Amino acid sequence: MNRTTTNGKRKATSSIDGPASTRRRIGSSSTNPTTASGADAPSASRSVNKQSSAKGKEKASQNQNISWPGYFDELYKTYKALNTVIAFCSSRKHIATTFSSIQSSVEKIIRRPLDLLRVSEIKAILPDLIKFAYVDAVDLRIHSDGTSWNQEKDIYAPVRDHSLEVTGKILVLEFLDTPKNQKPELEGFVPGYGLPSLTPTEVKKLIERRNARFVQAVDELLLACRNGTEPEDPISLVTRAAREHLPLDPSQTHNNSAHGTIPGPSSRPSIDDILEQLEGADEYRDQIVHRRTFDAREAQNEELSLPLSDNIKEALSSSMGVTQFYSHQANAINALHDGKHVIVSTGTASGKSVIYQVPLLRFLEEDPDSTAMFIFPTKALAQDQMAALQQLLSRCKGLENTQIATYDGDTPAAKRAGIRENASVIFTNFDMLHVAILPHEDMWRRFLKNLKLIVVDELHYYSGTLGSHAAFVMRRLRRVCAAVGNRHSSATIANPASHMKNIFGVEDVEAITEDGSPSGRKDFIVWNPPIMDPEGSNARRASSLTEACTMFTFLITRGVKTILFCKIRKTCELAIKTARAMLAERGHGDVLDRVRGYRGGYSQEDRRAIERDAFSGKLLGIIATNALELGINIGSLDAVVMLGFPFSVASLRQQAGRAGRRLQDSLAVFVPDSLPIDQHFTNNPDEIFDKPMADLIVDLENEVILEGHLQCAAHEMPVSIANDEHYFGPRFKPLCEKRLTSDSEGWYHTHPKFMPRPSSHVAIRGVQELKYLVVDVTRQDGMEGRLKVMEELEVSRAMFETYEGGIFMHQGVTYLVREVSHDDRTAKVVETDVSWLTSPRDFTDIDPIETHRIRAIRGSPHRAYYGRIKLFTMVFGFFKIRNGVILDKVDLETPPFVNETWGMWIDVPPPTLDLFRRKGINPAEAIHAAEHMVLNMSPLFALASEGDVKTECKIPEKEYASTPSSRRRPARLTFYDAAGKNSGVCAKAFDHTSDLLQQALDRLVACDCESGCPSCIEASICRSGNLVTSKIGAEVVLRSVLNLPIDEDAIPEGDPDALANPSETVIEAPGVGTIKGLALEVENES
């Protein structure tokens, strides 16, 4: 049972298309009127800013019925002086204004001293508009040596300059609104290439607008105090609230007892109490827009059909505290005993490990020669489970000396022979099966002949191209086992039965889905960042990162062990830095060492240390990417905060499930970004819980993948058409005849071009990229100085994160990139104290370079093409950014990153571009949205998961730049296989081009949304956050390439500015060269 509460759902956009019942269709002559409505309702402000129905007015024209006490008149004089001085300073110097730097100027205007309490009273009236707080002195620097941005500066200068006069904390006073001529920053993007500047007229208007905001706030406060059910004294209200806004100097010694001792796990408040505290906090602005509560669940126990031996019972009890079995555990163990293959799909921390541990102990008791293979998607998961099994075996009499080992890429070569010869259990992965075990099956015959149990954990991880590879590796394993006389291995995994059948190629599967484990009460809330400056000209949502870190620190300082999930590595590092700064500001410096980051790229040593600290209970908070999304046991977690929509509903549910690994109540918090796809799930929260999970995809008929594994299988042992077809399916025989070589006896062998190691030609995770080492040289010159390798970065990642002069982040600490050697693939960094970050200035062109196939589009004169695609990426500089404002821009000369892959493309007809110009539709938006629509439909024709196929996403800072861009892109829809995967997915989609385009159009037209949603033109993997899209433009593009009628009169007029100044970022697509002898392919009618 669960309970749901939701604040009123809000439409975040309006559209040229209205609701489905009245929307005008561009493919017909319908003349139904177009309707559009909806806007974000501003959140009610807290503190002393009590809302009423009064509208803000300038002082000169304020409501004559509202009489201001003299206190507010005097406060207004001070406010106007502050406003004038701050506006002038910030517009001229582009730096944060400190209290000490403006104090004397303000005092000259008001002719009396300016004290901190007076400013706090002003902040109490406008809490969301004014920042009044201590910051690090380095936060006022723009360059690493403290120089201002208009001075000449060597970006490679030494970074630690301890001669600076200003150190410690400085009190900053500034406004948080955005000048009217500057667009508010979109989360994760730089708003433009121009540096901030305001004209005198703009400064004057900014001052007047801020003054009006103060007048409005006071008017509303006085009305609310006068008309409330219990009238209050507004002056007392302001002065009381002002005490809460007095800034606390962190450099001074404060008694931390004022904050209270952080409670332990057993004494922390309940989640109900914590949410009540949240809603009463100053930071709360009605951010909770949805809450769903899942009631606690009691355990359901059952007996085993065959009793365990006393030794196994004792081992389970002493090492794991297991004395009885949950119903799903008992049912699965019983099914395995009956010789069935088993799939278990139950919740996080439901004791699934016991399901394979108990049968393993039984097998070993019955036959000490028995072996088992445990396959895990990550090395960390394997290490975690091996440690648990070692402890269990050590407590089981007679099995204490059982040898178990990991067999992965980190296993030393000197130890591998001993593992093959002596181990009873190995923890491995599909990669090692593919390249190290199956190719050397003769060395593994002892192990494979006695193999009783195969365990594949987290099987949902294997979907799309990777899932297809895993399925064929498993078929090769079953084939080799059968050849050495073992046809009786049992398997257990955790996912839907159909997926298990696809991966293993077996039919006798017992699905266990009823969870018998107990569970504490769980609360799930959607925490939407509030609208900042709702009455201003640039109302926008608060930073989701700041909101998530505020929630994170709020929870851990109340003893709630919390993990904060971030989508990408850079966000993870920013969150670590932000959360630690928040803790320090609030007097919780004593817990800084109990907050750690965890993500890909960290060294193995660092990751294992973080895992140990988490499991031991030392850590209160972890900030991680999805590296911890899978089931690594890091101890009990009480709460999960998810920053941004993590690319799929399945991933969001997986992350939310990490909380509540014990019986205590738990909390999951989704903090959406301002991006369209995030706000869609905010406005439609039921989809988070009730939307059917997408099918896990395995394509057993992909000839590119199948051929590679047939070459590998034939190398392991010759292939027989009669004996092996049931492993590899109906395409097996023709591929053997065409691609393999046969002998006189009818056996098929590996083609010579794949020899001597065919597995090296088949990369199941794609071609492994070269990696750059990030080396900390901060202490290189010291007496005991030594270089420390902090991280390894793939080339495609290093080019965006390690450029000379840029800021690199590790565990929330900032480092300046001093030197990059592309020959040695190393980046040398030094620790630095700066508050600004850097963002690369780059572009990526995705262009077809050679046509290998041409296909007719049914009923259309237009064509689809397939061939080689070049990916060209160039980082040509970077921005220095603080709080979303560009401080400086730097040019760089770096070598480009060039890669090749295969893909398909369709040129947009030139008349369609002319139509866009006439109607004021941005062609980049239309093409980008159409690409997403086709991309979202492609799994129906080419079984692939997200990320297997990509497209060229349009970036807002280029498409919406105020100055024309010289980089113009061809008007075409382009799709390509993810570089290095050689998946053949695009080739398969290309075979169904006409049906793919038609179904994309049908889905688009049938979607009831107004301007785009995840069901049509929004793609969760879009690198630009789906910001450059047009639903109606996508429909025009798809109709044009399909040669379907378009009613131009039914297309609403677009942006007037686009009509007057048509976009030139998109041009007519040029032709692409073809190989010789191409014939036009024609599809049959479907």
N, C-alpha and C positions, 0 to 999 in steps of 0.2 A: 504494500500500500504506500502511496506517496501523496503529498499535498503540494499544491502549487499556488503561489501568489504572484501577481504581475502588475507592475505599474502600467498605465496606459501605453499601448504600443504606439510607436511614432514613426511616421514616414519621414525618412531623411532627405528625400529628393522629390522634386516634381518633374514632369516629363511632357514632351510633346505628344506622347501617347497617353490616353486616359485609361480607365478601367476597361476590362475586356468587353463588357457589354456595349460600350459606346465608342470604343477605339476605332479610328478610321484606318482601313487597310489600304496599303499602297498598291496591292495587286489587283484591285477592283475599282469600280466607279462609285463605291459607297460614299455617301455624303453625311454620315452621322457626325454630329458635332464632337470635337475633341474636348476633353476635360482634363484638368490637372489640378491637383491640390496637395496639401500636406507640407508641413515644415516642422522642424524640431521645436517642441515646446520648451522654453527655458526653464531650468530648474530653479526652485525657490532658494534664495540666498539665506544663509543662516547668520549666526552672530547677531549683531544688533540691527542688521538690515532687514527689518520685517516688511514683507510685501503687502501692498494694498493695491487698489485699482487705480490709484492716481498715476498720471503720466508725468514723466520728468519734464521740467521746464527750466529755462534760463532764469536766473534770479530776478532779472528785470521784469519778467512776465509770469512769475510764479503765481499759483492759485492764491487770490487775495484772502480766502477763508483760512489760510494757514499762516499763523503768526509765529515767527521764529523767536525763541528766547535769545537774549543777548549772548549767551554762551555759544550758540551755533553761529551767530554772526561773527564773533571773534575767531571761532574755529575756521570759518569760511575764508577769512582774511589770510590766516596762516596757510590754509590749503592752496589758495590762489598763488601765494608767493612761492610755495614749494613747486607747484605745477609749472610756473613760469621759468624758474631757475633750472629745474630738471629737464624740461622740454628743450631749453636752449642748449644746455650742456650735452645732452644725449644726441641731439641732432647734429651738433658740430664735431664732437669728439668720438662718437660711436663707441663709448666705453661706459661701463657701469658707473653710476654716480654714488659716491660715498657720503655719509652723513657729514663727516668733517670737511669735505671739499665744498659743500653747498651751504653749510651752516651760517657762515658769516654773510653771504649774499642774501640769504633769506632774512636774517636778523636786521640787515640794513633796510629791507622793505617793510617789515612789520614793526621795526623800532622797539624790539624787546627780545630778550633771550629766547632761543628755541631749545626746548628740552625734549628728552626722549618720550616722556609721558604724553606730551602734546601730539607728537607724531603718532604714537600708539592709539590715541583717541581717533585720529583721522583714519588710521588703518581699520579700527573697529567698525567704522561706518562703511568703508569700502574694502572689505577684506580680500576680495578677489582681484582688485585693481592695483594694489600697492604691495611691493616687496620691501620689507623692513627686517633685515636679518644679517647676522654675521656670516661672512664667507672667508675662505682662505685668501690670503694676500695674493697668492698666485692666480686667483680667479680674475684679477684685474690685468693680468699680463696678456699680451697678444702674441709676442714673440717669447721664445724660451729664455731670453736674457733680460726680459722686462722692458724692452723698447716698445714704443708705440707703433701703430701700423703704417704711419706715413714716413717713418724713418727708414733709411737704407738698412737692410738686414741680410746677413748671411744665414741662410736657413740651416747651414751645417755647423754653425758655431757651437761651442760647448754649451751644454744645457744647464748644468748646475752652477749658478752664480750666487754664492753665499754672501757676496758683498752687498746685495740689495739692502737698502735701508728699511724697506717695509717688509716685515715678516709677520707670521702669526695670523690673527683674525682681524678683519676690517668690517665695519658696519656699513652695509649698502642700503640705499634708499632709491627705489626706482619704480616706474610704472610698468605694468605687465601687459598693457594693451598693445595693439599693432597699429602703427600709423596707417592712415586711410589709403595711401598710395602704395602700400606694400601688401602683397597677398600673404595671408597667414600660411605658415609652413605646413605642408602636408607631411604626415608622419613618415620619416625616413627619407625625405627628398629635400634637395636644395631648391628654394623657390625661384631662383634665377641667377643669371651670371652678373648682374649689376650689383655694385656695393651700395649699402644703404646711404641715402642722403635725402634731406628735406629742404624745400625752398622756404623762404621767410613766410610766404602766404600759407604754406602747409603747416608750418610751426604754429602760426596764429590760430588756424582752424583746429589743430590738435589741442591747444590750450583751451579754446572755447568749448570743445566737445567734452573735455575732462571736467571743466568747471560745471557744465550742465549735468554731468553724471553725479557730482557731489550734491547739487541742489535737488536733483530728483531723489537721491537716497535719503536726504534729510526730510524732504516732504513726505516720503512714504513712511519713514520712521515715526514722524510726528502724528500722521494720520492713524497709523497702526496702534500707537500708544494711546491716542485719544479715543478711538472707536472700538478697542478691544473689550472683551467681556469683563476683564479686570484691568482698568486703566493703570498704566505705569508711568513713572517719571522718566522721560527720555534722557535727561542729563545723567541721572544715576545709572541708567542702563548702559550708556556709552562709557562712563568712567569705570564701571565694574568690568566691562568687556575689555577695556584698554589694558588692564593689568595682565590679561592673558596674551596680549600682543606685544608686551615689552620684550625686546630681544635679549636673549641670554648669551653672554660672551663665553664661548666654549673654552677660551684660553684661561679663564678664571677658575679657581678651585670651587667646585660646587659639591654639595652633599648629595650623592647619588641615591641616598635613602628616600629623597623626595619622590623619586620615580618608582620606588618600591623594588624589592628583591624579585627577580624573575622566578616564578614558581617552577617546580619540577613537574615531570609528566603526570604524576598521580595527583597533584594538587592544583593543576591549572584550572581556570574557569571553564564552564561548559560552553559549547559552541553557541547555544542560545544566549548566554550571558555576554559572550564576546560580540555577537551581532548587535545586541542591545547597546553595548558600549560604543560600537562603531556608529550606530545611528544617532548617538548623542554627542559624538565628537565634533569639534570645530570643522574638521576636514569634510564632514558629511554634507553632501549637496544632492540628496535623493539619487545617489548613484545606483542603488539596488533597484533594478527595473524588473527583475524576475527572481523568484525564489521557489525552489522545489525541495521538499523534504521527503526522504526515504526512511521509513521506520526501521527500527532495529529488527533483526531476524534471529530466531533461536536455532540452535544446532539440530539437525536431523541425523540420527545415527543408525547404522545398520551393521549386521554381523557378516563376517566372511563365510562363504560356503565351505571352505576348507580351513580349519584352525591353523594358526601359526605355531611354529615350534617355540619352546620356552626361550631359547636363545634369541630368536628374533623379537619376541615380545619384550624381553629385558632390554635389548638394544634400543628399540623404539621408545621405550619408557624413559630410560636413563639419558639418552642423547637428545630426544626431541619432545619428551613429555607426552607421547602418543600412547594412550591406553585403550582407545576405541576409535572407530572409523566413522567419518561422515558418510552419508548415504552415497554421494557420488564417488568417494574413494572406494567404498566396499563394492559398488556395482562395477567399477572399472577393473579392480583387482580380480573379481570373480570372472569377468569376461575374458581377461587375459589368461587366467587359469584354464578356461574352456577352449583356449586356442584361437580366440578371435583377435582381430586387430581392433584397437580402441582409439577413439578420439574423445577428448575431454574439453568441454567449453564451459568453464565456470569462472567466477570472479577472481580478482586479484587477491592473493594471500588466502586462497581457499584450500591450500594443502595439496596442490597437484603433484608436487615432487614425491610425496609418499606413494602415489599410484605406481610409479616405476621403481622406486626404491625397494618396496616389499617384494614384488616379483623377482627382482634381481637377487635379493638375499635367498629367496627360495631356490632359484636356479643354481646358485653357487653351493647351497647346502646339498642339493641333490647330485650335482656334478661339478666338482671343483674346476674342471676344464672349461666350463661355460664362459662365454664372453658376451660383452654388451657394448654397444656404440651409442653415445649420447651426442646429438648434433645440436649446436646452439648457434644463433646468428652472430653473437659477439663474443670476443675473448673474455670480457669481463663477466658475462653471464656464465660461461663455462667454468671460470675460476671460482665463482661464487658457489655453483652447484657441486663442484668437485670437493670443496672444503666441507660442505655439509655431508656428502657421502663418506668422506674419509672419517669424519667423526662418528658416523653411524657404524661403519665397518669396525672401527676400533673398539666399539662396545659389544660387538656380536661375537660370542665365543666360537672359535673355530674359523672365523673369517678375518681375524685381526691382521693377517699377513697378506691379504688380497692386494695385488698391485693394481693401482689405478694411475692414470697419467693424462695430461693434456697432450694432444698431438696437433699442433697448429704451426703457423709460420714462425712463432717464437721458440719452438722446441729446438734445442741445440742438436746439430747433426750427430754429435757423438753419442747422444742418448737415444736416437731413433731406433737403432737396431735392437737395443735392449727392450724397448717398448713393444716392438713388433713380436719379439720372441717370448716375452714374459707377462705382459699386461693382461689383466682380465677385463678391464674397463678402460675405454678411452673417451675423452671429451674432445670433440673435433668439430669441424664445420664442413659445409659442402665444398668449399674451395679446396681443402686438403683431400677430401674424397676424390675430387676431380683430378688434381694434379699430382698427388703423392701416394695415394693408397691404391686406387683402381689401376693406374698404369703399371704398378708393381705388385699385381695380385699374387704372383708366385711367391713373394716374400711374406704375404699376409695370409697364406692359406690356412695355417693353424688357427688364426684368429677368426677368419671368415667361416671356416668349416664348423666352428663351435659357437657361432653367433646366435644367441637366443633372443636378444632384445635390442630393438632399434628405437631410440627415442628422438623425436624432433620437437624441440620446444619453440614456442612463439611462431607457429606456422603461418600466421597471417602476414608475417614479414616477407614471405616468399610469394610474391604476386607479380604479374606482368612478366617482363623479360626475365628477371631473376627467378621467378617462380617456374617459368618454362624450362630454364636451365636446370633448376633443382629437380624437376620431375624426371628429366632424362638422366641425370646423375643417379637418381634413386633406381631407375629402371636398369641402368648398367650395374648397380650394386646387386640388385636382385638376380640379375642374369649370371653374374660371377659367382654368387653364393650357390645358386642352383647347380652350376657347373662343377663346383667342388663338393657337391653332395649335401648341401644345406638348403632345404626347402621349407623350413619350419620356423623361421624367425618371426617373432611377434613385434608389432609396432604400436606405439602410443604417441599421440600428439594432441594439441589443444586448438581445435578449430572446427568449422562445419564439416560434416561427413563428406560432402561432395568434393570439397577441396582436398581432403585426405585421399580420396579415391583417385583424383587427378594427379597428385604428387606421387603416390606410391604405386598406382596402377593395380590396385587390389579392389575387390568387391565386398568381401566379408568384413564389414566395418560395424562396430557397435558404437553408437554415438551417446555420450553421457553429457547431458546439458542441464539437469536439475541440480542446483547448488545446495548441498546440505550443510555447508559451513555456517557458523554464526557470524553475524555482522552487527556492528554498532550503527546507531542512527547516522545518516548522512544528509548534509545540507548542500545544495548546489545553488549558487547565486550568480546572476549576471550583473556585473558592476560596470556600468557604462560611464566613462569619464564625463563630468559635467560640462555644460557649455560655459565657457569663460567669457566675461564681458558681454552678457546676453543683450544688453541694451546698446552696445556699441556698434560701430559700422562694420567691424570685422569679427563678429561673434564666431567662436570656434570651440571645439572640444578641447579640454585640457589634455596634456600629454598622457597617453596611455602608459608609457613607461614610468612616469612619476606616480601615477595612480597605483600601478601595480607594486611599485617599491614602497609606497606609503602603506598599502595593505600588508605587504610582506613584513615590514618592520613593526607594524601594529601587532601582528600576530605573534612574532617571535618574542617580542618584549612582554608578552603575556604567557609565555611558556608553551606556546603552540608550535611544535616542530613543523616546519613548513618548507616546501620546495616551490620555487618559482621557475616555471618553464618559459623559455624564450625560443623564438623560431629560428634565429640565426646567431652565429657566434658573436658578431659585433654587438648585437643587442644584449646578449648575455654579459659581455664585459661592461657595457654601459650600465646595466642594472646592478652589477656588483659594486661599481664605483658609486652610483647614486644611493644605493641602500646603505653602504658604509658611511657615506657623508650624512645621511639622515640620522643614523644611530649616533654618530659623534655629536651632531647638533643638539640632540635631545638628551645628552648626558649619559649615553649607554656605550661609551667607549670600551667598557669592560667586556662587551660581548663581540667585539669586532673579530676576534680570532675564532669565533664560533660560527662565522658565516663564510662559506667558501663557494667558489665556482666549480662547475664540472661540465666539460664539453669536449668534443673531438679536437684533436690537435695537441692536447696536453700530453706530456710524456707518460709512458706506462708507469713509471715510478710515482709520479705525482698523482695519477688517477687511482692507483692502488692505495696510496696514503689517504686520499680523500674518502675512498670507500670504507677504509678501516675506521677513520674518525666518525663517519656517519653511522656505521653499524654499532660502534661502541657507545654512541649517545653523546659524544663530545660536541657535535655540531647541532646548533639550533636551527640553522637555515642553510639551504643549498640553492644556488641559482644555476640552472642547467639548460642545455639544449635537449633535444630528444634523445641524446645519448643515455639518459636515465629513464626514458619512456618505457623501455622494456623492463622485465621483472627482476632487476638486480636487487638483492636484499640489502638495503641500506638502513635497516632498522625501522622502527615504528614512525610513521608520519601522520600528523594530525590534520594537515591542511595542504592543499595544492592551489597555487595561483598560476593561471595560464595567461600569459601576456600575448594577446593576438590570436586569431584563429589559426590553428596549426595545420593548415593545408587540407585536412579532411575531418569529417565528423568522427570517423573511427579513431583517428589519432587523438582528438579532443577527449573522447571517452576513455581511451587508454591512459591518458595523462591524469584525468580526473580520478581514475581508479587507483592511483598510487596512494591516495589518502585513505586512512582507515584500515591499515594492515593489521590492526588488533581490534579489540571489542569496544574501544572508546568511540565516542561520537567524533565525527570528522566533518571537514568543510572543503568544498571545491569552489573556486572563484574563477570565472571567465571574465577577463578584462579586455574588451574588444578594442582594436585600433579604430581609427576613424575611416578606414577603408571600406568600400562598398560591401565586400563580402562579409566583413566582420559585423557591420551594422545590419546586414540582412538577418543574421542569426540573432542579433540583439532584438530586432523587431519581430522575429519569428522564433522565439526560444523553444517552442515545442519540438521543432525539427532537431534540436540537439539531442533530445531524448527519444523521440518517436520515429524519426526518419529511418527507413530501412537501410541497413548497412549495404554498401556497394558490394557486388559479387567480387570474390577473390579470383583473379584471372590467371589461368594457365592455358597457353596456346600450344597444343600438342601437334598442330599441323603447320607450324611455322617451319618452312623448309630450310631456311638459313640456319636456324638453331638445330633442327633435327640432323641436318647433314654433318655438322660439326661433331655431334655426339656419336653418330654412326661411325665416323672416322676413328674416334677414340675407342668405341666398343670393339671395332674390328682389330685394333691394335692390342687390346686386352686379350682377346681370343677371336679367331675367325668367326665371321657371321654366317648363319644359315637362314635361308629364306623360310624353310619349313619350321625351324625350331624357335626363331626369334621374332617373328612378325607380331606375336601377341604382346611383346614388350613395347614395340615402337609404333604400332598403328598402321593404317592403310597406306600411308605415303612411304612406308618403309621399303617395299619391293622396288618401285620405280626409281627411288633414290639410290638404292644399292646398285641397280643395273646401270644407272647413268654416272654415278659419282665414285663408286668404289671399283676395285679391280677384282676379277674372279679367276679362280684356278680351274684346272680340268675336272676337279671333283665337285664343283659347284659351290665352293666356299668363297666368301668375299673378304677381301683384305683392304687395309688402309691404302688410299691413293698415295703414290710416292711424294707428291708435293707437300703432304702433311707430315712426312717423316723427318727426323726420327722421333719427335715428341709431338704427336698430334694434339695433346691437351694444351700445349703452349699456343696453339692457334685458336683456341676457344676460350675467350675471357668471359666467365659467367657473370662477373660484375662490371664488365667493360675493361678496356685497356687501362692498366694502372698508370697514372700520371707520374712524371718525375716530381720530386719534392724538393722544396727549399728548406734549409735549416735556419731558424731564427735564433741567433746567438746573442746572449747578453754579455756585452763587453764593458759594463759600467765599472767593474773593479779590476779590469785587466792590468792597469798600471800599478796596482798596489803591491805591497811586499808579498802578500799571499794571494795575489790576484790569479784568477783562472777563468777561462771561458766556460760559460754554461749554456748548453743547448736547451732552450725553453720549449720550442715547438717544432713540428714538421708541418709544412703547408704544401698542398698540391699547387702545381704551377698556376692553374686557373684561379686559385684563391690567392696565391702570393702576389700576383700582379695587382690586385685590388687592395692589399693590406700592407705590403712592404715595399713602398716606393720611397726614395730618398727624400728626407725632410718631412715625411708623414708621421703620424702618431699611431703606434701599435699598442694594443692593450692586452694585458695578461693578468688574470686574477684581479681585475679592476685597477691595476697600476698602469700608468701611462709611460710609454717608452718612445724615444725619438729614434727613427730609423736613420742611422748615420751613413751607412754604406751598403750597397747591394752589388753583389758580384753574380752576374748571370752565367759566367763561365763555371764558377764553383757552386752556384746555386745556394748562396748564403746571404743572409741579411743580418748585418750587425746593428744592434740597438743598444741604447743607453737609457737608464731610468731618468725620468725628468719630472719636474713639477710644473705642469701647465694645466689650465682648465679647458682650453680649447681642444677640439678634436679636428681631424681632417677627413675629408670626403673626396674620393678620386673624381677627377674630371675625365670621363672616358666615353667611348662609344664602341658599339659592336655592330658590324655589318654582316648580314647573313645573305649570301648571294649564290645562286646557282652558277656553276662554271662550265658544265658539260651535260648535255641532254643524252640520255641513254634509252629512254622510252617516251613515246607520245601516244596519248589516249584521247579518243573522241569523247566528249560529254554528250550524253544521249539527248537528242532533240535540240542541240545547240551547235552553232558554228565555232564555238570556242574550244580550246584544247587544255588538257592537263599534261604536265610533263614530270618526268622522273629522272634523276641523275645525281651527279656529284655536287655537293654544296660546300662552299668555303665559309668558315667562320673567322672573321678578322676583328680582333679586339685591340684597341689602343688606349693606354692611359697617358694622357698628354698634360696632366697637371693635377692640382688638388686645391680644394678650398680649406681655409681655416674657419671653423665654425664654433660659435658659442651660443647656446640656447636658441639654435635655429637661425641665428643671424650670421651672415658671412662677414668675417673680419678682414680677410685677405684672400687673394688668389695667387697661386704660384704655377709657373709653367715648368714642364719637365720634358726631357727627351729620353724615352724608354723604348726598347725594342717591342714591336707588336707581338701579340700572341695569335698564331695562325693554326687552324686545325681544319680537317676535312671530314665530311661524313656524307651520308646519302639521304635524299629527301625528295619531296614532290612539291610542285608549285603550279599556280594558276594565275595568269595575268588578268587584271581587272580591265575590262574594255574601255578604251578612251572615251566613248560617249558617256559612260557612267561618271567619269571624272568631270565632264562638262556639266552633267546634271547636278553633281554636288556643288559646283561653283554657282549654278543658278539658284539653288535652294539654300545656300549658306550652310551646308553640311561639311564638317571637317572630314576630309577623306582619310586621314590617319585614324581618326576615331572609328570610321566605318570599317576600314580594312582590319584594324586590330580586333574589333568586336566580331567580325565575320570569322577571323582566324580562330578566336576562342570558341565560337559556336561549332565549327567543324572539329576542332580539337576535342571538345567535350563529347562529340558523337563518335569519334573514331574507335573507341573500344568495342562498339557494336560490330565493326568490320575487321579490325585488326586487334586481337586481344592484347591489350597493353594496360599498364597502370600509369598513374601520374608520374611524369618525369621521363617516361620512355620516349615520348615524342614531344618536340618543342616547337616553338614558333618565335618570330621576331616581335618582341613586345615594344610598343611605342611608349616613350618616356616623356612625362609631362613637362619637365624643364626644357626639353627641346621643342615639343609640339606647341607649347603655350608661351614660348619665350617672347619677350617684348621686341627683341631685335631679330631680323630675319636670319635663318640658319643657312649656311652654304652647303650643309650636308643634306642632300635630298635623296629620298629613298624611292625605289621603283614601286609602282602601284601593282602589287601582286600578293597573293596569299601564299605563304611559304611555310612548309612543315619539314622537319628533319629528325632523323634518329639521333638521340642523345649521343654526343660525340664519344667515340671509342667503344660503343656497345655492339656495333655490327649486328643489330637485332633483326633487321629485315621488316620491322613493323610498318614503316612507310611504304615499302614495296607491296605489302599485303593490302594496306588501305588504298593504294593507287589502283589495285585491281577492281575496286568497288567505288571508283570516284563518283559516278553519277548518282548512285544510291546514297552515298555518304553526303553529297551536297544536298540532295532532295530531302533527306531526313533531317539534316541540320536546319533547313528552311522550315520544314513542317513543325519541328520542335520550337523554333523561334516564334513562329506565328501563333502557336497554341499556348505559349507561356502567358500567363495573366499579369505578369509584373509590368510596371510602368516603364522603367528605363533600364532594366537589366538586373539579373539575379544569378545565383549559382546554378540554377536550372537551365539557363540559356547562355548569356554572353560573358559571364564572369568565370574566370579560371583561378583556382586556388593557388596555382604555381606562378601566376603572373608577376613578373619582377617589378612592374610599375603599379601594382596594387589595383588593377582594373580602373585606373583613373582616366585613361584615354579611350573611351568607348562610346558608341552610339548604337542603340538598338535598332532604330529605324534605318540608320546607315548600313548596318549589317544586312538587313533585309533587302535593301536595294542591291548591295553587292551580290548576294546569293541569287537573287532573281536575274540579275544581269548575266552572270556566267552560265545560268541554266537556260537563258533565253526565254524567260517567262515575262508576261506583260507587266508593265509598271505604270500605274496611274499617277502621273506627275502632279496633277491637281490635288491628289489626296495626301501629298507629302507636305506637312506643315513647314512654314518658313523657318529656317534655322537662325543662327546667331547673326544679327544685323552687321556686326563688325566683320564676320566672315564673308558676308555679301559684298561689303565695301572693299575689304582687303582679303581676297581669297588666299588660302594657305598655299605656300609653295614648298612645303616640306615633302610633298609627294608628287612625283612626276610619272609620266607614261613609262611603262616598263619596256626596257630594250630587249631585243632578242638574245637568245643564248645559243651558242654553238652546239652542234649535234655530232655524234659519232656517225660514221658512214653506214649506209645500208639500213637506216631506220624505216620501219613500216608503221603506218597508223593502226593502232589497236582500236577495235570497235567492241563495245559491250553489247551483250544480248539484253533483250527486254526482260526486266525482272518480273 
